[in-house]
Amino acid sequence: MQITVAEEHCCGAGQCVLAAPDVFDQRDEDGVVVLLDATPPESQRAAVLDAAAVCPAAAIAVHE
């Protein structure tokens, strides 16, 4: 699993951080998503897929 984020589309809602805090964070200055782990372990799959699904800006892409 490979994750990419489109920072320019991020609206700073923070739903990704709530869903998968080991994979996503937010910049302090503007709340834009920070990808902590572009290739997380399989144990994070459900959380990452949930984060991508709840992102209101569709800024998270998961590639198999």
All heavy atoms as TSV, in Angstrom:
chain	resi	resn	atom	element	x	y	z
A	1	MET	N	N	0.847	-1.172	0.000
A	1	MET	CA	C	0.000	0.000	0.000
A	1	MET	C	C	0.894	1.237	0.000
A	1	MET	O	O	1.793	1.357	0.813
A	1	MET	CB	C	-0.896	-0.042	1.241
A	1	MET	CG	C	-1.721	1.177	1.445
A	1	MET	SD	S	-2.932	1.044	2.802
A	1	MET	CE	C	-1.954	0.504	4.175
A	2	GLN	N	N	0.599	2.139	-0.902
A	2	GLN	CA	C	1.327	3.409	-1.034
A	2	GLN	C	C	0.319	4.542	-0.904
A	2	GLN	O	O	-0.734	4.506	-1.534
A	2	GLN	CB	C	2.032	3.466	-2.388
A	2	GLN	CG	C	2.739	4.759	-2.686
A	2	GLN	CD	C	4.056	4.905	-1.948
A	2	GLN	OE1	O	4.747	3.919	-1.717
A	2	GLN	NE2	N	4.389	6.103	-1.567
A	3	ILE	N	N	0.644	5.539	-0.119
A	3	ILE	CA	C	-0.258	6.662	0.095
A	3	ILE	C	C	0.369	7.927	-0.463
A	3	ILE	O	O	1.567	8.171	-0.282
A	3	ILE	CB	C	-0.533	6.871	1.591
A	3	ILE	CG1	C	-1.101	5.612	2.191
A	3	ILE	CG2	C	-1.467	8.050	1.815
A	3	ILE	CD1	C	-1.074	5.601	3.678
A	4	THR	N	N	-0.450	8.735	-1.117
A	4	THR	CA	C	-0.030	10.063	-1.536
A	4	THR	C	C	-1.084	11.055	-1.062
A	4	THR	O	O	-2.259	10.700	-0.907
A	4	THR	CB	C	0.142	10.181	-3.068
A	4	THR	OG1	O	-1.084	9.825	-3.706
A	4	THR	CG2	C	1.264	9.285	-3.572
A	5	VAL	N	N	-0.641	12.281	-0.818
A	5	VAL	CA	C	-1.573	13.335	-0.434
A	5	VAL	C	C	-1.384	14.532	-1.353
A	5	VAL	O	O	-0.271	14.821	-1.786
A	5	VAL	CB	C	-1.406	13.763	1.037
A	5	VAL	CG1	C	-1.746	12.631	1.977
A	5	VAL	CG2	C	-0.024	14.286	1.320
A	6	ALA	N	N	-2.467	15.190	-1.644
A	6	ALA	CA	C	-2.438	16.408	-2.450
A	6	ALA	C	C	-2.610	17.580	-1.486
A	6	ALA	O	O	-3.743	17.977	-1.181
A	6	ALA	CB	C	-3.533	16.383	-3.503
A	7	GLU	N	N	-1.499	18.087	-0.991
A	7	GLU	CA	C	-1.544	19.159	-0.002
A	7	GLU	C	C	-2.332	20.363	-0.499
A	7	GLU	O	O	-3.017	21.024	0.282
A	7	GLU	CB	C	-0.132	19.585	0.386
A	7	GLU	CG	C	0.624	18.546	1.166
A	7	GLU	CD	C	2.027	18.991	1.534
A	7	GLU	OE1	O	2.376	20.161	1.272
A	7	GLU	OE2	O	2.767	18.172	2.090
A	8	GLU	N	N	-2.256	20.622	-1.795
A	8	GLU	CA	C	-2.950	21.786	-2.353
A	8	GLU	C	C	-4.468	21.648	-2.305
A	8	GLU	O	O	-5.190	22.631	-2.413
A	8	GLU	CB	C	-2.487	22.066	-3.788
A	8	GLU	CG	C	-2.857	21.003	-4.796
A	8	GLU	CD	C	-1.900	19.812	-4.877
A	8	GLU	OE1	O	-0.989	19.692	-4.033
A	8	GLU	OE2	O	-2.081	18.995	-5.793
A	9	HIS	N	N	-4.973	20.431	-2.119
A	9	HIS	CA	C	-6.420	20.202	-2.024
A	9	HIS	C	C	-6.904	20.119	-0.575
A	9	HIS	O	O	-8.103	20.234	-0.324
A	9	HIS	CB	C	-6.818	18.913	-2.748
A	9	HIS	CG	C	-6.588	18.957	-4.212
A	9	HIS	ND1	N	-7.339	19.747	-5.051
A	9	HIS	CD2	C	-5.681	18.332	-4.985
A	9	HIS	CE1	C	-6.897	19.593	-6.293
A	9	HIS	NE2	N	-5.890	18.741	-6.278
A	10	CYS	N	N	-5.977	19.927	0.343
A	10	CYS	CA	C	-6.331	19.743	1.748
A	10	CYS	C	C	-7.015	20.994	2.302
A	10	CYS	O	O	-6.544	22.114	2.116
A	10	CYS	CB	C	-5.080	19.433	2.565
A	10	CYS	SG	S	-5.402	19.224	4.334
A	11	CYS	N	N	-8.126	20.774	3.007
A	11	CYS	CA	C	-8.849	21.896	3.617
A	11	CYS	C	C	-8.615	21.971	5.126
A	11	CYS	O	O	-9.198	22.813	5.805
A	11	CYS	CB	C	-10.342	21.798	3.301
A	11	CYS	SG	S	-11.158	20.358	4.008
A	12	GLY	N	N	-7.786	21.076	5.660
A	12	GLY	CA	C	-7.417	21.136	7.069
A	12	GLY	C	C	-8.477	20.657	8.040
A	12	GLY	O	O	-8.463	21.023	9.207
A	13	ALA	N	N	-9.388	19.815	7.588
A	13	ALA	CA	C	-10.460	19.327	8.457
A	13	ALA	C	C	-9.940	18.427	9.578
A	13	ALA	O	O	-10.544	18.338	10.642
A	13	ALA	CB	C	-11.516	18.586	7.641
A	14	GLY	N	N	-8.847	17.716	9.327
A	14	GLY	CA	C	-8.238	16.883	10.353
A	14	GLY	C	C	-8.849	15.513	10.531
A	14	GLY	O	O	-8.475	14.783	11.448
A	15	GLN	N	N	-9.781	15.131	9.690
A	15	GLN	CA	C	-10.414	13.819	9.810
A	15	GLN	C	C	-9.409	12.682	9.621
A	15	GLN	O	O	-9.535	11.632	10.246
A	15	GLN	CB	C	-11.568	13.694	8.817
A	15	GLN	CG	C	-12.694	14.679	9.065
A	15	GLN	CD	C	-13.264	14.546	10.462
A	15	GLN	OE1	O	-13.675	13.465	10.873
A	15	GLN	NE2	N	-13.260	15.640	11.196
A	16	CYS	N	N	-8.410	12.911	8.777
A	16	CYS	CA	C	-7.394	11.883	8.537
A	16	CYS	C	C	-6.587	11.599	9.803
A	16	CYS	O	O	-6.270	10.451	10.102
A	16	CYS	CB	C	-6.475	12.297	7.393
A	16	CYS	SG	S	-5.639	13.885	7.634
A	17	VAL	N	N	-6.279	12.647	10.545
A	17	VAL	CA	C	-5.519	12.491	11.785
A	17	VAL	C	C	-6.342	11.727	12.818
A	17	VAL	O	O	-5.801	10.880	13.536
A	17	VAL	CB	C	-5.078	13.863	12.338
A	17	VAL	CG1	C	-4.309	13.711	13.635
A	17	VAL	CG2	C	-4.238	14.612	11.313
A	18	LEU	N	N	-7.614	12.008	12.878
A	18	LEU	CA	C	-8.485	11.284	13.813
A	18	LEU	C	C	-8.592	9.810	13.432
A	18	LEU	O	O	-8.622	8.938	14.305
A	18	LEU	CB	C	-9.873	11.916	13.844
A	18	LEU	CG	C	-9.943	13.332	14.426
A	18	LEU	CD1	C	-11.343	13.899	14.243
A	18	LEU	CD2	C	-9.545	13.330	15.879
A	19	ALA	N	N	-8.644	9.522	12.143
A	19	ALA	CA	C	-8.808	8.141	11.676
A	19	ALA	C	C	-7.514	7.338	11.737
A	19	ALA	O	O	-7.539	6.143	12.050
A	19	ALA	CB	C	-9.341	8.141	10.247
A	20	ALA	N	N	-6.393	7.974	11.414
A	20	ALA	CA	C	-5.112	7.253	11.341
A	20	ALA	C	C	-3.972	8.138	11.852
A	20	ALA	O	O	-3.143	8.618	11.081
A	20	ALA	CB	C	-4.848	6.803	9.907
A	21	PRO	N	N	-3.899	8.349	13.157
A	21	PRO	CA	C	-2.896	9.258	13.718
A	21	PRO	C	C	-1.446	8.796	13.565
A	21	PRO	O	O	-0.539	9.619	13.678
A	21	PRO	CB	C	-3.290	9.355	15.190
A	21	PRO	CG	C	-4.062	8.107	15.467
A	21	PRO	CD	C	-4.760	7.779	14.173
A	22	ASP	N	N	-1.234	7.520	13.298
A	22	ASP	CA	C	0.135	7.035	13.079
A	22	ASP	C	C	0.608	7.297	11.661
A	22	ASP	O	O	1.798	7.172	11.368
A	22	ASP	CB	C	0.228	5.535	13.367
A	22	ASP	CG	C	0.024	5.215	14.837
A	22	ASP	OD1	O	0.301	6.095	15.682
A	22	ASP	OD2	O	-0.436	4.100	15.146
A	23	VAL	N	N	-0.302	7.663	10.779
A	23	VAL	CA	C	0.019	7.852	9.364
A	23	VAL	C	C	-0.072	9.319	8.950
A	23	VAL	O	O	0.684	9.771	8.095
A	23	VAL	CB	C	-0.901	6.979	8.484
A	23	VAL	CG1	C	-0.583	7.148	7.014
A	23	VAL	CG2	C	-0.793	5.512	8.884
A	24	PHE	N	N	-0.996	10.068	9.572
A	24	PHE	CA	C	-1.228	11.461	9.189
A	24	PHE	C	C	-1.076	12.400	10.370
A	24	PHE	O	O	-1.370	12.039	11.511
A	24	PHE	CB	C	-2.640	11.631	8.610
A	24	PHE	CG	C	-2.920	10.761	7.429
A	24	PHE	CD1	C	-3.652	9.595	7.565
A	24	PHE	CD2	C	-2.456	11.086	6.167
A	24	PHE	CE1	C	-3.920	8.777	6.485
A	24	PHE	CE2	C	-2.708	10.281	5.067
A	24	PHE	CZ	C	-3.444	9.123	5.229
A	25	ASP	N	N	-0.660	13.620	10.079
A	25	ASP	CA	C	-0.616	14.695	11.060
A	25	ASP	C	C	-1.010	15.971	10.324
A	25	ASP	O	O	-1.297	15.923	9.125
A	25	ASP	CB	C	0.787	14.818	11.658
A	25	ASP	CG	C	0.794	15.567	12.989
A	25	ASP	OD1	O	-0.258	16.111	13.398
A	25	ASP	OD2	O	1.859	15.625	13.625
A	26	GLN	N	N	-1.015	17.085	11.020
A	26	GLN	CA	C	-1.334	18.367	10.410
A	26	GLN	C	C	-0.261	19.384	10.775
A	26	GLN	O	O	0.271	19.355	11.886
A	26	GLN	CB	C	-2.678	18.893	10.907
A	26	GLN	CG	C	-3.867	18.127	10.411
A	26	GLN	CD	C	-5.149	18.666	11.005
A	26	GLN	OE1	O	-5.481	18.336	12.129
A	26	GLN	NE2	N	-5.857	19.487	10.252
A	27	ARG	N	N	0.011	20.293	9.830
A	27	ARG	CA	C	0.941	21.379	10.110
A	27	ARG	C	C	0.303	22.321	11.117
A	27	ARG	O	O	-0.894	22.634	11.004
A	27	ARG	CB	C	1.293	22.153	8.837
A	27	ARG	CG	C	2.048	21.323	7.830
A	27	ARG	CD	C	2.647	22.134	6.709
A	27	ARG	NE	N	1.673	22.924	5.975
A	27	ARG	CZ	C	1.638	23.024	4.643
A	27	ARG	NH1	N	2.521	22.396	3.900
A	27	ARG	NH2	N	0.732	23.772	4.052
A	28	ASP	N	N	1.085	22.788	12.051
A	28	ASP	CA	C	0.570	23.687	13.081
A	28	ASP	C	C	0.094	25.014	12.508
A	28	ASP	O	O	-0.912	25.566	12.943
A	28	ASP	CB	C	1.640	23.956	14.146
A	28	ASP	CG	C	1.900	22.744	15.020
A	28	ASP	OD1	O	1.005	21.896	15.161
A	28	ASP	OD2	O	3.018	22.653	15.557
A	29	GLU	N	N	0.816	25.526	11.519
A	29	GLU	CA	C	0.513	26.873	11.033
A	29	GLU	C	C	-0.762	26.978	10.205
A	29	GLU	O	O	-1.413	28.015	10.211
A	29	GLU	CB	C	1.699	27.470	10.256
A	29	GLU	CG	C	2.096	26.711	9.018
A	29	GLU	CD	C	3.106	25.594	9.260
A	29	GLU	OE1	O	3.383	25.244	10.420
A	29	GLU	OE2	O	3.607	25.051	8.261
A	30	ASP	N	N	-1.139	25.922	9.495
A	30	ASP	CA	C	-2.324	26.039	8.633
A	30	ASP	C	C	-3.217	24.798	8.607
A	30	ASP	O	O	-4.236	24.789	7.928
A	30	ASP	CB	C	-1.920	26.409	7.207
A	30	ASP	CG	C	-0.971	25.409	6.565
A	30	ASP	OD1	O	-0.714	24.344	7.166
A	30	ASP	OD2	O	-0.475	25.696	5.464
A	31	GLY	N	N	-2.859	23.758	9.336
A	31	GLY	CA	C	-3.694	22.569	9.414
A	31	GLY	C	C	-3.625	21.624	8.236
A	31	GLY	O	O	-4.326	20.617	8.199
A	32	VAL	N	N	-2.762	21.921	7.270
A	32	VAL	CA	C	-2.643	21.067	6.082
A	32	VAL	C	C	-2.043	19.719	6.471
A	32	VAL	O	O	-1.165	19.632	7.329
A	32	VAL	CB	C	-1.809	21.771	4.991
A	32	VAL	CG1	C	-1.442	20.817	3.856
A	32	VAL	CG2	C	-2.566	22.964	4.442
A	33	VAL	N	N	-2.526	18.682	5.827
A	33	VAL	CA	C	-2.102	17.313	6.108
A	33	VAL	C	C	-0.592	17.134	5.934
A	33	VAL	O	O	0.022	17.699	5.039
A	33	VAL	CB	C	-2.864	16.305	5.216
A	33	VAL	CG1	C	-2.545	16.489	3.743
A	33	VAL	CG2	C	-2.584	14.874	5.640
A	34	VAL	N	N	-0.028	16.322	6.831
A	34	VAL	CA	C	1.364	15.898	6.754
A	34	VAL	C	C	1.340	14.372	6.731
A	34	VAL	O	O	0.754	13.745	7.621
A	34	VAL	CB	C	2.180	16.386	7.970
A	34	VAL	CG1	C	3.584	15.811	7.954
A	34	VAL	CG2	C	2.206	17.904	8.017
A	35	LEU	N	N	1.954	13.791	5.727
A	35	LEU	CA	C	2.018	12.339	5.614
A	35	LEU	C	C	3.218	11.838	6.410
A	35	LEU	O	O	4.359	12.139	6.078
A	35	LEU	CB	C	2.131	11.938	4.139
A	35	LEU	CG	C	2.141	10.453	3.823
A	35	LEU	CD1	C	0.875	9.775	4.345
A	35	LEU	CD2	C	2.277	10.246	2.322
A	36	LEU	N	N	2.956	11.097	7.468
A	36	LEU	CA	C	4.021	10.591	8.328
A	36	LEU	C	C	4.627	9.289	7.806
A	36	LEU	O	O	5.791	9.009	8.057
A	36	LEU	CB	C	3.494	10.355	9.749
A	36	LEU	CG	C	2.919	11.565	10.474
A	36	LEU	CD1	C	2.318	11.126	11.812
A	36	LEU	CD2	C	4.003	12.620	10.674
A	37	ASP	N	N	3.819	8.502	7.104
A	37	ASP	CA	C	4.275	7.195	6.623
A	37	ASP	C	C	3.590	6.887	5.291
A	37	ASP	O	O	2.407	6.554	5.257
A	37	ASP	CB	C	3.947	6.116	7.658
A	37	ASP	CG	C	4.559	4.775	7.345
A	37	ASP	OD1	O	5.125	4.600	6.246
A	37	ASP	OD2	O	4.475	3.879	8.215
A	38	ALA	N	N	4.337	7.007	4.206
A	38	ALA	CA	C	3.782	6.776	2.863
A	38	ALA	C	C	3.549	5.303	2.568
A	38	ALA	O	O	2.802	4.964	1.656
A	38	ALA	CB	C	4.691	7.390	1.807
A	39	THR	N	N	4.183	4.425	3.324
A	39	THR	CA	C	4.003	2.979	3.143
A	39	THR	C	C	3.768	2.330	4.512
A	39	THR	O	O	4.628	1.610	5.013
A	39	THR	CB	C	5.222	2.346	2.435
A	39	THR	OG1	O	6.401	2.658	3.180
A	39	THR	CG2	C	5.371	2.851	1.012
A	40	PRO	N	N	2.607	2.575	5.090
A	40	PRO	CA	C	2.333	2.036	6.422
A	40	PRO	C	C	2.179	0.517	6.409
A	40	PRO	O	O	1.910	-0.071	5.361
A	40	PRO	CB	C	1.031	2.720	6.814
A	40	PRO	CG	C	0.369	3.013	5.525
A	40	PRO	CD	C	1.482	3.318	4.558
A	41	PRO	N	N	2.314	-0.097	7.568
A	41	PRO	CA	C	2.144	-1.549	7.654
A	41	PRO	C	C	0.696	-1.956	7.395
A	41	PRO	O	O	-0.232	-1.150	7.516
A	41	PRO	CB	C	2.563	-1.872	9.091
A	41	PRO	CG	C	2.417	-0.602	9.837
A	41	PRO	CD	C	2.647	0.504	8.856
A	42	GLU	N	N	0.536	-3.200	7.065
A	42	GLU	CA	C	-0.793	-3.754	6.767
A	42	GLU	C	C	-1.761	-3.547	7.926
A	42	GLU	O	O	-2.965	-3.377	7.709
A	42	GLU	CB	C	-0.662	-5.248	6.435
A	42	GLU	CG	C	-1.912	-5.895	5.923
A	42	GLU	CD	C	-2.389	-5.338	4.581
A	42	GLU	OE1	O	-1.566	-4.831	3.796
A	42	GLU	OE2	O	-3.611	-5.397	4.332
A	43	SER	N	N	-1.257	-3.504	9.126
A	43	SER	CA	C	-2.118	-3.305	10.293
A	43	SER	C	C	-2.814	-1.943	10.283
A	43	SER	O	O	-3.806	-1.752	10.986
A	43	SER	CB	C	-1.301	-3.452	11.579
A	43	SER	OG	O	-0.277	-2.467	11.636
A	44	GLN	N	N	-2.337	-1.011	9.475
A	44	GLN	CA	C	-2.917	0.320	9.370
A	44	GLN	C	C	-3.900	0.451	8.196
A	44	GLN	O	O	-4.502	1.509	8.011
A	44	GLN	CB	C	-1.817	1.369	9.214
A	44	GLN	CG	C	-0.957	1.540	10.425
A	44	GLN	CD	C	-1.726	2.169	11.574
A	44	GLN	OE1	O	-2.505	3.089	11.373
A	44	GLN	NE2	N	-1.516	1.670	12.766
A	45	ARG	N	N	-4.054	-0.606	7.416
A	45	ARG	CA	C	-4.877	-0.553	6.196
A	45	ARG	C	C	-6.286	-0.004	6.450
A	45	ARG	O	O	-6.735	0.922	5.782
A	45	ARG	CB	C	-4.970	-1.920	5.532
A	45	ARG	CG	C	-5.896	-1.929	4.305
A	45	ARG	CD	C	-5.953	-3.273	3.626
A	45	ARG	NE	N	-4.705	-3.599	2.980
A	45	ARG	CZ	C	-4.307	-3.117	1.802
A	45	ARG	NH1	N	-5.074	-2.277	1.146
A	45	ARG	NH2	N	-3.154	-3.455	1.295
A	46	ALA	N	N	-6.999	-0.566	7.392
A	46	ALA	CA	C	-8.383	-0.137	7.633
A	46	ALA	C	C	-8.437	1.335	8.030
A	46	ALA	O	O	-9.294	2.081	7.546
A	46	ALA	CB	C	-9.023	-1.011	8.703
A	47	ALA	N	N	-7.527	1.768	8.877
A	47	ALA	CA	C	-7.512	3.161	9.318
A	47	ALA	C	C	-7.191	4.107	8.161
A	47	ALA	O	O	-7.799	5.168	8.028
A	47	ALA	CB	C	-6.496	3.345	10.447
A	48	VAL	N	N	-6.249	3.717	7.312
A	48	VAL	CA	C	-5.874	4.547	6.163
A	48	VAL	C	C	-7.032	4.643	5.167
A	48	VAL	O	O	-7.348	5.729	4.666
A	48	VAL	CB	C	-4.603	4.004	5.481
A	48	VAL	CG1	C	-4.370	4.661	4.135
A	48	VAL	CG2	C	-3.402	4.207	6.387
A	49	LEU	N	N	-7.678	3.530	4.885
A	49	LEU	CA	C	-8.814	3.549	3.964
A	49	LEU	C	C	-9.953	4.398	4.524
A	49	LEU	O	O	-10.623	5.131	3.778
A	49	LEU	CB	C	-9.285	2.131	3.660
A	49	LEU	CG	C	-8.309	1.272	2.860
A	49	LEU	CD1	C	-8.835	-0.156	2.728
A	49	LEU	CD2	C	-8.014	1.881	1.507
A	50	ASP	N	N	-10.153	4.339	5.827
A	50	ASP	CA	C	-11.166	5.174	6.469
A	50	ASP	C	C	-10.793	6.645	6.346
A	50	ASP	O	O	-11.636	7.483	6.017
A	50	ASP	CB	C	-11.317	4.780	7.934
A	50	ASP	CG	C	-12.447	5.515	8.620
A	50	ASP	OD1	O	-13.530	5.644	8.007
A	50	ASP	OD2	O	-12.246	5.963	9.768
A	51	ALA	N	N	-9.525	6.962	6.580
A	51	ALA	CA	C	-9.059	8.353	6.464
A	51	ALA	C	C	-9.287	8.887	5.056
A	51	ALA	O	O	-9.754	10.017	4.881
A	51	ALA	CB	C	-7.583	8.445	6.836
A	52	ALA	N	N	-8.975	8.090	4.058
A	52	ALA	CA	C	-9.178	8.520	2.670
A	52	ALA	C	C	-10.660	8.716	2.374
A	52	ALA	O	O	-11.048	9.667	1.690
A	52	ALA	CB	C	-8.572	7.506	1.704
A	53	ALA	N	N	-11.492	7.840	2.918
A	53	ALA	CA	C	-12.935	7.915	2.657
A	53	ALA	C	C	-13.583	9.133	3.304
A	53	ALA	O	O	-14.508	9.714	2.737
A	53	ALA	CB	C	-13.614	6.640	3.141
A	54	VAL	N	N	-13.108	9.532	4.481
A	54	VAL	CA	C	-13.741	10.643	5.185
A	54	VAL	C	C	-13.125	12.003	4.859
A	54	VAL	O	O	-13.639	13.024	5.301
A	54	VAL	CB	C	-13.742	10.432	6.718
A	54	VAL	CG1	C	-14.528	9.189	7.079
A	54	VAL	CG2	C	-12.352	10.415	7.295
A	55	CYS	N	N	-12.071	12.034	4.066
A	55	CYS	CA	C	-11.442	13.299	3.704
A	55	CYS	C	C	-12.408	14.139	2.856
A	55	CYS	O	O	-12.752	13.737	1.746
A	55	CYS	CB	C	-10.147	13.067	2.932
A	55	CYS	SG	S	-9.350	14.592	2.415
A	56	PRO	N	N	-12.846	15.304	3.359
A	56	PRO	CA	C	-13.817	16.090	2.611
A	56	PRO	C	C	-13.272	16.697	1.328
A	56	PRO	O	O	-14.035	17.050	0.432
A	56	PRO	CB	C	-14.236	17.182	3.607
A	56	PRO	CG	C	-13.113	17.274	4.565
A	56	PRO	CD	C	-12.512	15.907	4.635
A	57	ALA	N	N	-11.952	16.777	1.208
A	57	ALA	CA	C	-11.337	17.361	0.014
A	57	ALA	C	C	-10.799	16.295	-0.936
A	57	ALA	O	O	-10.228	16.629	-1.973
A	57	ALA	CB	C	-10.199	18.301	0.420
A	58	ALA	N	N	-10.958	15.021	-0.580
A	58	ALA	CA	C	-10.424	13.915	-1.387
A	58	ALA	C	C	-8.942	14.120	-1.681
A	58	ALA	O	O	-8.474	13.896	-2.797
A	58	ALA	CB	C	-11.225	13.744	-2.668
A	59	ALA	N	N	-8.201	14.527	-0.657
A	59	ALA	CA	C	-6.783	14.830	-0.814
A	59	ALA	C	C	-5.876	13.625	-0.577
A	59	ALA	O	O	-4.672	13.727	-0.775
A	59	ALA	CB	C	-6.387	15.955	0.155
A	60	ILE	N	N	-6.452	12.497	-0.199
A	60	ILE	CA	C	-5.673	11.293	0.121
A	60	ILE	C	C	-5.938	10.229	-0.937
A	60	ILE	O	O	-7.088	9.900	-1.216
A	60	ILE	CB	C	-6.040	10.738	1.497
A	60	ILE	CG1	C	-5.773	11.801	2.583
A	60	ILE	CG2	C	-5.274	9.455	1.791
A	60	ILE	CD1	C	-6.352	11.467	3.920
A	61	ALA	N	N	-4.863	9.690	-1.512
A	61	ALA	CA	C	-4.985	8.606	-2.471
A	61	ALA	C	C	-4.239	7.385	-1.948
A	61	ALA	O	O	-3.114	7.506	-1.460
A	61	ALA	CB	C	-4.418	9.027	-3.827
A	62	VAL	N	N	-4.877	6.229	-2.043
A	62	VAL	CA	C	-4.277	4.968	-1.620
A	62	VAL	C	C	-4.057	4.123	-2.865
A	62	VAL	O	O	-4.991	3.852	-3.615
A	62	VAL	CB	C	-5.179	4.224	-0.612
A	62	VAL	CG1	C	-4.530	2.918	-0.197
A	62	VAL	CG2	C	-5.479	5.102	0.597
A	63	HIS	N	N	-2.824	3.718	-3.076
A	63	HIS	CA	C	-2.447	2.914	-4.240
A	63	HIS	C	C	-2.044	1.530	-3.746
A	63	HIS	O	O	-1.246	1.412	-2.823
A	63	HIS	CB	C	-1.284	3.555	-4.995
A	63	HIS	CG	C	-1.492	5.034	-5.242
A	63	HIS	ND1	N	-2.242	5.507	-6.276
A	63	HIS	CD2	C	-1.054	6.109	-4.548
A	63	HIS	CE1	C	-2.247	6.828	-6.229
A	63	HIS	NE2	N	-1.532	7.217	-5.190
A	64	GLU	N	N	-2.582	0.524	-4.374
A	64	GLU	CA	C	-2.246	-0.865	-3.984
A	64	GLU	C	C	-1.020	-1.335	-4.720
A	64	GLU	O	O	-0.659	-0.921	-5.733
A	64	GLU	CB	C	-3.425	-1.778	-4.282
A	64	GLU	CG	C	-4.659	-1.414	-3.502
A	64	GLU	CD	C	-4.529	-1.506	-1.986
A	64	GLU	OE1	O	-3.757	-2.350	-1.477
A	64	GLU	OE2	O	-5.186	-0.728	-1.301
